[in-house]
Amino acid sequence: MIKLIPADDIDEGTSRGIECNNKYLFAIKKDNLFHIYFNICPHLGTPLEWQEDQFLDESKALIRCATHGALFDIKSGNCLVGPCKGKSLRKIPFVVHEGVIMIEENDLRSPKIF
């Protein structure tokens, strides 16, 4: 297992970019649940955030791609609006162990996009 980040480092309703083994991920805490995705828009493969750790729209209800304005459901990663509608962000399975969010190294394989 790879340690990503202490769970307490992500406040409710916020997001956090994470670099792990040269892969870029992000985590969101919404409704006291964590969600972790690869930081890759399924449309063109660009990073999603517009500023460091800024992955959410103004309402903090959706994930927003800064490149095209696409909006994604936080729980599923499905694109709801934008050029990648019908596609999804790649979610990464994780566990929280002793207060640390951890993932399996095999789950870091890059997602296929396009």
ZAKE-573381 format. One line per 5 residues: number of its first residue (from 1); for each residue x, y, z of N, C-alpha, C, O, CB. Coordinates in steps of 0.1 Angstrom, whole numbers, plus 5000, padded with zeros to 4 digits. Each point is the difference from the previous one (the first is absolute). Glycine has a CB too. Example, Ala and Ser with C-alpha at 12.3 -4.5 7.8 and 13.67 -1.06 7.14 Angstrom:
BEGIN
1	5132:4943:5078:4991:5012:5000:5009:5012:5000:5010:5000:5007:4971:4988:5005 | 5015:5023:4981:5009:5011:5000:4992:5011:5008:5005:5011:5001:5007:4983:4977
This chain:
BEGIN
1	5008:4988:5000:4992:5012:5000:5009:5012:5000:5011:5001:5006:4970:4987:5006 | 5014:5023:4981:5007:5012:4999:4992:5011:5008:4988:5001:4999:5022:4993:4978 | 4997:5013:5032:4994:5010:5008:4999:5013:4991:5010:5004:4994:5000:4986:5028 | 4978:5015:4977:4998:5012:4992:5000:5013:5009:5008:5009:4997:4978:4977:4987 | 5005:5014:5026:4999:5013:5007:4992:4997:5013:4992:4991:5000:5008:5022:4979
6	5003:4994:5032:4992:4998:5012:4986:5004:4997:4998:5011:4994:5022:4993:5021 | 4970:4989:4990:4986:5003:4997:4996:5013:5006:4992:5007:4995:5003:4969:5005 | 5012:5028:5011:4997:5013:5006:5005:5012:4992:4996:5011:5004:5005:4977:5018 | 5007:5010:4968:5005:5011:4992:4990:5005:4990:5002:5010:4993:5020:4980:5010 | 4966:5003:4996:4990:5004:4990:4987:5004:5008:4994:4991:5006:5016:4994:4976
11	4987:5027:5018:4988:5005:5007:4987:4997:4992:5001:4998:4988:5013:5020:5024 | 4975:4981:4995:4987:4998:4994:4998:5011:4989:5002:5011:5002:4989:4978:5019 | 5005:5006:4967:4996:5009:4989:5012:5006:4993:4999:5010:4993:4981:4995:5019 | 5032:4988:4990:5012:5005:4993:5006:4989:4992:4996:4989:5000:5008:5028:5018 | 5006:4987:4974:5008:4991:4991:5014:5002:5002:5005:5010:5005:4976:4989:4978
16	5027:4991:5013:5015:5001:5002:5006:4992:4989:4997:4988:4998:5001:5014:5027 | 5012:5004:4968:5008:4993:4990:5011:4992:5007:5005:5004:5010:4990:5014:4973 | 5008:4971:5011:5010:4991:5006:5009:4994:4988:4995:4996:4990:4989:4998:5029 | 5029:5007:4983:5009:4993:4991:5005:4987:5007:5004:5001:5011:5003:5022:4978 | 4992:4966:5003:5004:4987:5006:5007:4992:4989:4993:4997:4990:4988:5004:5027
21	5032:4996:4985:5007:4992:4990:4999:5006:4986:4997:4993:4990:4999:4987:5024 | 5005:5033:4984:4999:5007:4988:4986:5000:4993:4999:5002:4988:5025:4993:5009 | 4966:5002:5011:4986:5000:4995:4993:5012:5008:5004:5002:5012:4996:4973:4982 | 4991:5031:4999:4993:5011:5007:4985:4996:5003:4993:4996:4991:5022:5021:4997 | 4982:4984:5024:4987:4996:5005:4994:5012:5007:5006:5010:5003:5001:4966:5000
26	4980:5023:5001:4994:5009:5009:4990:4993:5009:4994:4990:4996:5010:5029:4988 | 4994:4987:5028:4991:4995:5010:4990:5011:5003:5003:5012:5001:5014:4972:5008 | 4971:5011:4994:4989:5009:5004:4994:4994:5012:4998:4988:5001:4997:5021:4975 | 5001:5000:5034:4992:4995:5011:4986:5007:4999:4999:5013:5001:5022:4984:5014 | 4969:4995:4983:4986:5005:4999:4991:4992:5008:5000:4987:4998:5005:5022:4979
31	4987:4997:5031:4990:4992:5009:5008:4990:5008:4995:4989:5002:4986:5014:4981 | 5030:5001:5022:5009:4992:5009:5005:4987:4993:5004:4991:5007:4983:5018:5012 | 5013:4991:4968:5005:4989:4992:5011:5005:4991:5000:5011:4995:4978:4977:5006 | 5032:5003:4997:5011:5004:4991:4998:4994:4986:4994:4989:4998:5022:5012:5021 | 4989:5006:4971:4999:4995:4986:5014:5004:4994:5005:5011:5001:4969:4992:4997
36	5032:4987:4995:5013:5002:4994:5000:4997:4986:4995:4989:4996:5016:5006:5026 | 4994:5014:4969:5001:4998:4986:5013:5003:4994:5008:5007:5007:4968:4999:4992 | 5027:4989:4989:5011:5005:4993:4997:5014:4995:4989:5004:4997:5018:4973:4995 | 5003:5032:5008:4998:5014:4996:5002:5001:4985:5010:5006:4995:4999:5002:5028 | 4982:4986:4970:5001:5000:4985:4985:5002:4995:4992:4991:5003:5029:4994:4997
41	4977:5025:4992:4987:5002:4994:4999:4989:4989:5009:4999:4992:4990:5026:5013 | 4990:4968:4994:4998:4990:4990:4998:5005:4986:5000:4993:4990:4991:4993:5027 | 5008:5027:4981:4999:5006:4987:5013:5001:4993:5002:4995:4989:4978:5018:5019 | 5030:4995:4998:5013:5002:4993:5012:4995:5009:5011:5002:4995:4978:5017:4993 | 5008:4976:5023:5011:4996:5009:5007:5011:5008:5011:4998:5005:4992:4983:4979
46	4990:5030:5017:5006:5012:5007:4997:4998:5015:4991:4994:5004:5007:5021:4975 | 5010:4992:5029:4997:5001:5015:4987:5007:5002:4997:5009:4992:5028:4990:5014 | 4968:4998:5004:4987:5006:5003:5000:5013:5007:4992:5009:4997:5000:4968:5004 | 5018:5025:5008:4999:5012:5009:5004:5013:4993:5008:5000:4991:4997:4985:5028 | 4989:5026:4986:5004:5013:4994:5010:5007:5009:5007:5009:4995:4970:4993:4995
51	5024:4994:5023:5010:5005:5009:5003:4988:5009:4992:4990:5000:5000:5034:4999 | 5019:4976:5008:5004:4989:5008:4989:4996:5010:4994:5009:5007:5030:4999:4991 | 4972:4980:5002:4990:4994:5008:4986:5005:4998:4991:4998:5008:5027:5000:5009 | 4979:5008:4971:4987:5005:4997:4994:4992:4989:5001:5002:4988:5006:5021:5018 | 4986:4966:4998:4993:4991:4991:4985:5001:5000:4994:4994:4991:5025:4991:5013
56	4976:5023:5005:4985:5001:5001:4995:5013:4994:5007:5010:4999:4994:4976:5021 | 4986:5013:4976:4993:5013:4995:4997:5009:5012:5003:4996:5011:4987:4991:4969 | 5005:5024:5017:4997:5010:5011:4991:4995:5011:5001:5003:5011:5002:5015:4972 | 4987:4973:5013:4991:4995:5010:5006:4988:5008:4994:4996:5010:4987:5012:4975 | 5030:4988:5011:5007:4988:5006:4991:4987:4999:5002:4991:5007:5010:5025:5009
61	4980:4984:4973:4991:4989:4998:5004:4991:4989:4996:4988:4999:4986:5025:5009 | 5027:4992:4983:5005:4993:4988:5015:5002:4998:5006:5010:5005:4971:4992:4985 | 5029:4989:5004:5014:5001:4995:5000:5008:4987:4992:4997:4992:5015:4981:5020 | 5002:5031:4987:5000:5008:4987:5014:4999:4993:5010:5001:5007:4973:5015:5003 | 5017:4982:4977:5012:5001:4992:5002:5014:4996:4992:5007:4994:5005:4969:4998
66	5015:5029:5012:5003:5014:4997:5002:5002:4985:4998:5012:4995:5013:4990:5027 | 4993:4988:4971:5003:5002:4985:4987:5002:4992:5000:5010:4992:5020:4976:5011 | 4970:5006:4999:4988:5001:4992:4987:5003:5008:4989:5002:4994:5022:4983:4991 | 4990:5016:5028:4988:5003:5008:4991:4988:5002:4989:5001:5005:5012:5021:4987 | 5004:4966:5005:4992:4988:5002:4997:4998:5015:5009:5004:5008:5001:4985:4971
71	4979:5005:5024:4996:4998:5014:4998:4985:5002:4993:4993:4992:4996:5030:5009 | 5016:4972:5010:5000:4986:5003:4993:4998:5014:5001:5008:5009:5020:4988:4977 | 4972:4993:5015:4994:4996:5013:5011:4996:5009:5009:4992:4996:4969:5001:4993 | 5022:5012:5024:5010:4996:5009:5000:4986:5004:5011:4993:5000:4987:5030:5009 | 4990:4971:4993:5000:4986:5004:5004:4990:4989:5007:4990:5003:4975:5017:5013
76	5013:4995:4972:5003:4990:4989:5011:5004:4991:5006:4991:4994:4970:5003:5008 | 5027:5019:4997:5010:5005:4990:4994:5001:4986:5007:5004:4991:5010:4985:5022 | 4970:5009:4985:4994:5001:4987:4999:5014:4996:4997:5009:5008:4990:4971:4996 | 5016:5023:4983:4999:5013:4994:4986:5003:4998:4993:4993:4993:5030:5006:4996 | 4972:5012:5016:4986:5004:4999:4998:5011:4989:4989:5000:4994:5007:4994:5030
81	5014:5014:4975:4999:5011:4990:5013:5003:4994:5011:4999:5007:4970:5011:5006 | 5020:4992:4974:5013:5003:4994:5003:4991:4989:4993:4990:4997:5015:5019:5024 | 5004:4993:4972:5004:4992:4989:5002:4985:5003:5001:4992:4990:5009:5029:5000 | 4992:4975:5022:5002:4986:5004:4988:4994:5005:5001:4989:5007:5023:5016:4998 | 4964:5001:4993:4988:4994:5005:4999:4985:4996:5002:4997:4988:4986:5026:5011
86	5008:4969:5010:4999:4985:4997:5013:4993:5005:5000:4988:5000:4985:5017:4981 | 5026:5002:5021:5012:4994:5005:5001:5003:5015:4992:5007:5006:5019:4996:4972 | 4999:4991:5028:5002:5001:5015:5015:5002:5003:5009:4996:4993:4971:4990:5011 | 5022:5020:5008:5013:5001:5006:5003:4986:5005:4990:4992:5003:5008:5032:5003 | 5014:4972:4995:5003:4987:5005:5002:5001:5016:5010:5006:5005:5001:4987:4973
91	4980:5000:5029:5000:4999:5014:5011:4990:5005:5002:4990:4993:4974:5017:5008 | 5030:4996:5010:5011:4992:5005:4995:4994:5014:4996:5007:5009:5022:5006:4979 | 4981:4974:5013:4996:4994:5013:5011:5003:5010:5012:5001:4998:4976:4980:4990 | 5007:5020:5025:5009:5004:5011:4995:4994:5013:4989:4995:5001:5018:5026:4987 | 5001:4980:5022:4996:4997:5014:5006:5011:5008:5010:5006:4997:4989:4969:4999
96	4994:5027:5016:5006:5009:5010:5004:4991:5011:4992:4993:5007:4993:5027:4987 | 5028:4980:5008:5006:4991:5011:5008:5009:5009:5009:5007:4996:4992:4973:4988 | 4995:5019:5029:5007:5008:5010:5001:5015:4997:5010:5006:5002:5003:4974:5004 | 4976:5025:4988:4999:5014:4997:5007:5004:4987:5001:5012:4997:4997:4992:5027 | 5007:4987:4968:5007:5003:4987:4992:4994:4989:4996:4988:5000:5026:5013:5012
101	4976:5007:4977:4994:4994:4988:5011:4993:4992:5011:5005:4998:4972:5014:5001 | 5014:4968:4998:5010:4992:4993:4993:4993:4988:4988:4997:4999:5024:4999:5023 | 4997:5001:4968:4995:4993:4988:5010:4989:4996:5011:5000:5005:4978:5021:4987 | 5007:4970:5000:5008:4989:4995:5009:5006:4989:4995:5008:4991:4988:4974:5016 | 5029:5014:4992:5009:5005:4989:4994:4996:4986:5002:5008:4991:5018:4990:5025
106	4974:4990:4983:4995:4996:4987:4989:5010:4995:4997:5000:4988:5008:4976:5018 | 4988:5031:5003:4989:5009:4997:5006:5013:4994:4992:5008:4996:4994:4982:5021 | 5027:5012:4982:5006:5012:4995:5002:4999:4985:5005:5009:4994:5006:4995:5028 | 4986:4985:4972:5001:4999:4985:4992:5011:4994:4989:5003:5004:5014:4971:4997 | 5003:5032:4989:4994:5012:4994:4987:4996:4993:4999:4989:4994:5023:5021:5003
111	4968:4998:5005:4987:4997:4993:5001:5003:4985:5008:5008:4995:4980:4998:5026 | 5004:4986:4972:5000:5002:4985:4989:5011:4998:4989:5000:5005:5018:4976:4989 | 4997:5034:4998:4991:5011:4996:4999:5000:4985:5007:4993:4993:4999:5021:5028 | 4986:4995:4975:4997:5002:4985:4993:4988:4994:4997:4999:4989:5023:5015:5009
